[in-house]
Amino acid sequence: MADVSILRSAVVQFEAVPDRPDRNLETITRLARQAVADGAQLVVFPEMCLLGYWHLRRQTADRLHSLAEPATGPSISQIRSLAIELGAGLGVGWLEADAGALFNSYAVCLPDGSIHVHRKLHAFEHEAISSGSRYTVFDTPWQVRVGVLICWDNNLVENVRATALLGATVLVAPHQTGGTDSVSPHGMKPIPLSVWANRFDDPAAVEKAFNGPNGREWLLRWLPARAHDNGLFVLFSNGVGVDDDELRTGNTMVIDPYGRIIAETPAPAEAVVLADLDLDLVPLATGRRWLRGRRPELYGILTEPQGNELNPRAARFSTEVQPIKGATEDRGSAGRSPGGLV
């Protein structure tokens, strides 16, 4: 009998073909079968992996609407059928159409036929793509609650904390990142496309680039902290290879509730990374004790507007420097209304 305290998961990286959900579905199906054959119960694919990602910013709104599908459309329906056939959970990203609106969405299809959809809370890819308005946390057949946050959702610490407070002990974190042209002086910078084109002739150069400050080293500045501070597992799945005019660096990994990387791939190539999640690690994890040690009556500041908020698209690309309100005002507890994360 299987150990119910162990959840075998797989995180996948591959290079999506832009605007070809048929070809991407073939890749997803092949890699899902491979992962499940190796015992995976939950298989996590990257953000927007059914359609490709960064090129979408160059499309017209009409073009995006023509590429989008509802959650009941043919692509997600095919993933749902595959999940039922394999008896495993499968998570994929796509461009969702719903009641005339577009979303950067992620569907986790479970073996019982249910579909759980998360809409990116901080969508910045295109003015026609709306941001979601709710957290996504759900029960699974493996006696574990799973949450989903897409790419930039994970950068804002409040989102991971809220997801943990809603009961998630496993966070599905699909991305398309690495090699991004960050406006921050010490953020990521682009990796020349020639590094990828020459990867077979000069493998050392592409491995150095993908695992350096514009790839893995950047992730290690913050991603393990999301797992550690909230006492949950993080399943980080990322694209790899050419994504329009940028290179995605892969670095797919699984992080445990202590912030330890328990499985990863340094390979700049398609890969399936397997890891056994020991769920017994969660209750006594440092982050779980920190959750219980919170003082919500102090946290009203977290829900008070600072007056310099930007929408996700503007925030992602802004070079304007704004002071933090609390840096110039007395923000002591006197007169502050109690509050907490919802």
KABEL-V464108 format. One record per residue. SS is DSSP state (2 for helix, 1 for strand, 0 for the rest). PSI is psi in whole degrees, -180 to 180 (999 if undefined). OMEGA is omega in whole degrees, -180 to 180 (* if undefined). Layout:
# KABEL-V464108
SS|PSI|OMEGA + SS|PSI|OMEGA
This chain:
# KABEL-V464108
0|137|-177 + 0|146|178 + 0|113|-176 + 0|-12|178 + 0|-2|179 + 1|126|175 + 1|112|178 + 1|121|-177 + 1|157|176 + 1|135|173 + 1|137|-168 + 1|143|169 + 1|137|174 + 0|167|-179 + 0|110|-178 + 0|148|176 + 0|120|-176 + 0|133|173 + 0|23|179 + 0|72|179 + 2|-27|179 + 2|-46|180 + 2|-38|179 + 2|-35|175 + 2|-37|177 + 2|-45|179 + 2|-45|180 + 2|-43|-180 + 2|-45|-180 + 2|-46|-177 + 2|-32|176 + 2|-43|178 + 2|-39|178 + 2|-45|-178 + 2|-44|-179 + 2|-36|176 + 2|-27|177 + 0|11|173 + 0|2|-177 + 0|135|176 + 0|-24|179 + 1|124|-176 + 1|124|-172 + 1|122|178 + 0|167|-174 + 0|168|172 + 0|140|173 + 0|33|-173 + 0|-17|179 + 0|-19|-170 + 0|-12|-168 + 0|167|-167 + 0|-73|-164 + 2|-25|178 + 2|-19|-177 + 2|-26|-179 + 2|-20|-178 + 2|-6|-174 + 0|158|172 + 0|161|177 + 2|-39|179 + 2|-40|179 + 2|-42|179 + 2|-42|179 + 2|-34|180 + 2|-24|-180 + 2|-20|-173 + 0|155|177 + 1|150|172 + 0|170|178 + 0|-20|178 + 0|8|-178 + 0|180|-173 + 2|-36|-176 + 2|-52|-179 + 2|-33|177 + 2|-37|178 + 2|-41|177 + 2|-40|178 + 2|-45|179 + 2|-38|179 + 2|-40|178 + 2|-42|178 + 2|-44|-180 + 2|-44|-176 + 2|-15|-177 + 0|37|-177 + 0|161|173 + 1|137|-180 + 1|128|179 + 1|128|-179 + 1|153|178 + 1|145|180 + 1|174|177 + 1|112|-174 + 1|138|171 + 1|131|179 + 1|116|176 + 0|41|178 + 0|-7|179 + 1|156|178 + 1|144|179 + 1|144|167 + 1|103|-169 + 1|164|180 + 1|127|-179 + 1|128|170 + 1|112|-180 + 1|124|-177 + 0|159|-175 + 0|-14|176 + 0|4|178 + 0|-6|179 + 0|153|179 + 1|128|178 + 1|120|-173 + 1|128|173 + 1|133|175 + 1|126|-177 + 0|126|-175 + 0|-22|-176 + 0|66|-177 + 0|128|-178 + 0|0|-169 + 0|-34|-175 + 0|145|-179 + 0|-24|-179 + 0|-8|-180 + 1|120|-177 + 1|157|174 + 0|148|176 + 0|171|-174 + 0|16|-180 + 0|157|174 + 0|158|-177 + 1|106|179 + 1|133|-174 + 1|158|176 + 1|156|-179 + 0|169|178 + 0|-8|-174 + 0|20|177 + 0|39|178 + 0|142|175 + 1|133|-176 + 1|138|173 + 1|159|179 + 1|131|170 + 0|133|-174 + 0|122|170 + 2|-108|-172 + 2|-21|173 + 2|-36|-176 + 2|-22|-179 + 0|-31|179 + 0|115|-169 + 2|-30|-179 + 2|-34|-176 + 2|-42|180 + 2|-39|178 + 2|-44|179 + 2|-40|179 + 2|-40|177 + 2|-40|-180 + 2|-24|176 + 0|4|171 + 0|0|-180 + 0|135|172 + 0|-6|172 + 1|125|179 + 1|118|173 + 1|120|-172 + 1|76|179 + 1|140|-176 + 1|165|158 + 0|94|-172 + 0|178|-175 + 0|141|177 + 0|23|-179 + 0|146|179 + 0|83|-177 + 0|143|176 + 0|-15|179 + 0|137|-178 + 0|-27|180 + 0|23|176 + 0|-168|179 + 0|154|174 + 0|158|-178 + 0|150|173 + 0|129|-178 + 0|138|180 + 2|-26|-180 + 2|-26|179 + 2|-41|178 + 2|-43|-179 + 2|-32|-177 + 0|18|-171 + 0|-29|180 + 0|-32|178 + 0|-30|-178 + 0|70|-178 + 2|-30|-179 + 2|-36|-178 + 2|-42|-179 + 2|-36|177 + 2|-40|178 + 2|-43|-179 + 2|-45|-175 + 2|-27|-178 + 0|6|-180 + 0|-158|-173 + 0|-15|179 + 0|9|179 + 0|-108|-174 + 2|-42|-177 + 2|-35|177 + 2|-44|179 + 2|-40|-176 + 0|-11|175 + 0|-26|-171 + 0|-33|-171 + 2|-46|178 + 2|-28|179 + 2|-32|178 + 2|-40|178 + 2|-49|-176 + 2|-48|-172 + 2|-19|-178 + 2|1|176 + 0|47|178 + 0|161|173 + 1|144|175 + 1|123|176 + 1|98|-176 + 1|113|177 + 1|138|-173 + 1|154|171 + 0|164|176 + 1|138|179 + 1|-161|-173 + 1|130|175 + 1|88|-173 + 0|-114|-178 + 0|15|177 + 1|164|176 + 1|128|173 + 1|139|-167 + 1|8|178 + 0|-110|-179 + 0|27|-179 + 0|135|-174 + 1|162|173 + 1|130|-177 + 1|136|-177 + 0|175|-175 + 0|-6|174 + 0|7|-180 + 0|13|-180 + 0|135|174 + 1|116|-177 + 1|-13|175 + 1|142|178 + 1|169|173 + 0|129|173 + 0|-1|-173 + 0|130|175 + 0|67|-173 + 0|170|173 + 0|138|-177 + 1|151|172 + 1|122|-178 + 1|122|-179 + 1|145|177 + 1|141|173 + 1|117|179 + 1|114|178 + 1|96|-174 + 2|-17|177 + 2|-13|178 + 2|-22|-170 + 0|-50|-170 + 0|-37|-177 + 0|9|179 + 0|148|-179 + 2|-46|-178 + 2|-33|178 + 2|-37|177 + 2|-36|177 + 2|-38|177 + 2|-41|-179 + 2|-17|179 + 0|6|-179 + 0|159|173 + 0|83|-174 + 2|-26|-179 + 2|-15|179 + 2|-8|-165 + 2|20|176 + 2|-33|-180 + 2|-28|-177 + 2|-22|-178 + 2|2|179 + 0|126|176 + 0|141|178 + 0|-16|-179 + 0|-7|179 + 0|21|-179 + 0|147|176 + 0|155|172 + 0|162|-174 + 2|-40|-179 + 2|-46|179 + 2|-40|-180 + 2|-38|-177 + 2|-35|-173 + 2|0|-175 + 0|140|173 + 0|4|-179 + 0|135|179 + 0|123|179 + 0|136|177 + 0|150|172 + 0|133|-174 + 2|-44|-177 + 2|-14|-179 + 2|-18|-176 + 2|-3|-180 + 0|157|173 + 0|113|-177 + 0|37|178 + 0|173|-173 + 0|-18|-176 + 0|125|176 + 0|-2|-178 + 0|132|179 + 0|140|178 + 0|154|179 + 0|177|180 + 0|-179|178 + 0|143|179 + 0|999|*
